[in-house]
Amino acid sequence: MKALIFSDNSDIAAQIISAMRGKMAADVAVFSPVPQGFDEYGASRVFELKGDQVSESAFAAISDIFSKGGYDFFLAGSTVRGREIAGMMSEKFNLPAVTEITEFLPEAGKIRTKRFFYGGKTLLEEESEARVFTVMPGIAEASKSGDKSPVETVSMPASRVAILKRVDKNAASVNIEKAPVIVSVGRGIGSKENIEKVKPLADAVHGEIAGSRPVCLDYQWLSEDRQVGLSGKKVKPKLYIALGISGQIQHIAGMRTSKVVVAINKDKAAPIFEEADYGIVGDLFQIVPKLVNALK
Ligand SMILES: Cc1cc2nc3c(=O)[nH]c(=O)nc-3n(C[C@H](O)[C@H](O)[C@H](O)COP(=O)(O)OP(=O)(O)OC[C@H]3O[C@@H](n4cnc5c(N)ncnc54)[C@H](O)[C@@H]3O)c2cc1C
């Protein structure tokens, strides 16, 4: 059995290659330039896709590789572009698809997968004959195999879409998915200005500030790239400090793999305490300065 992997996010691609090791041979396609060291994760081949990074062009190149390569499976990292291309692959090759998987286990011609269900409240374990999968970030730790993969350049055909200009969504963007410590604020923070009051805690623990959906999306007190949750980023820091976050399942879906969770909430019945290793019931504006003093 043999798989073709694609992700426009090379970190996710490296995680998927690592997850496939020992299960089946896997080739991987990523956009040019191939990051340094990316050929050391154990892929049989690395395809470097050159040209404008437009889904239509990437799909044309990837589907060509897939149809010539005798692949059994196509796995795309679950990003906006990965999901789009997985859909196109499923349609073009008439292959059943399972989306947003967190585990991939080949068993006697079938594939056993796991994925979150009911907004992350349950884990669905399925056995299927699916051939196309979108894979959630974090399916495995990216780990080098010790072997070097050959890298082949593939030119993506020109698209009918021309990229005229690229504008960064947010020049000061952060990658909270990689942060080892996160201080996350919820609606309980009350206002954009109040976020300044918890920054000393983030500084003291060398953490990145993140937030729940109301904070990032509804009120825009933080930028959207700091949103944790089902429709935001999936994070797994060593330490996640939740301040004034109730802990609804859609938030938990983004941080449940954090190693240690500390929650501060004035409502002792808040569901976040079910996820927390350490919980403090009280007003975050009184507790945070005490924590900062203690940490100093
Ligand atoms: C399809 C879908 C996708 C979603 N995706 C996401 C997502 O990606 N991420 C996400 O976060 N949400 C997501 N949500 C929204 C989610 O359901 C919740 O509404 C949201 O997580 C609640 O955010 P919150 O905890 O900040 O606010 P609230 O639920 O309003 O909680 C605020 C908490 O702050 C506490 N509090 C108030 N004042 C203080 C104080 N002074 N000190 C201490 N505690 C205090 C309160 O007791 C309360 O528990 C999604 C919802 C849907 C339907």
The ligand as an ORCA input file, in Angstrom:
! r2SCAN-3c Opt
* xyz 0 1
  C     -19.590     25.909     15.132
  C     -19.007     26.611     16.328
  C     -17.645     26.771     16.393
  C     -17.070     27.405     17.501
  N     -15.719     27.527     17.541
  C     -15.162     28.062     18.645
  C     -13.748     28.151     18.759
  O     -12.992     27.793     17.854
  N     -13.236     28.658     19.904
  C     -14.016     29.087     20.943
  O     -13.479     29.548     21.973
  N     -15.346     29.039     20.840
  C     -15.934     28.549     19.725
  N     -17.290     28.522     19.638
  C     -18.083     29.248     20.664
  C     -18.294     28.446     21.940
  O     -19.474     27.683     21.828
  C     -18.440     29.392     23.161
  O     -19.504     30.281     22.896
  C     -17.196     30.169     23.479
  O     -16.089     29.305     23.588
  C     -17.390     30.909     24.786
  O     -16.295     31.744     24.988
  P     -15.882     32.234     26.426
  O     -15.589     31.064     27.303
  O     -14.807     33.244     26.244
  O     -17.159     33.039     26.912
  P     -18.288     32.653     27.967
  O     -18.866     31.332     27.677
  O     -19.199     33.829     28.011
  O     -17.512     32.518     29.354
  C     -16.946     33.586     30.021
  C     -16.485     33.033     31.367
  O     -15.769     34.032     32.059
  C     -16.063     33.895     33.441
  N     -15.775     35.203     34.050
  C     -16.423     36.374     33.850
  N     -15.813     37.361     34.529
  C     -14.769     36.804     35.194
  C     -13.761     37.295     36.070
  N     -13.688     38.597     36.370
  N     -12.868     36.442     36.560
  C     -12.899     35.117     36.245
  N     -13.829     34.591     35.422
  C     -14.756     35.424     34.904
  C     -17.520     33.483     33.487
  O     -17.794     32.815     34.700
  C     -17.602     32.563     32.274
  O     -17.380     31.213     32.643
  C     -17.894     27.911     18.545
  C     -19.261     27.741     18.469
  C     -19.824     27.109     17.372
  C     -21.319     26.938     17.331
*
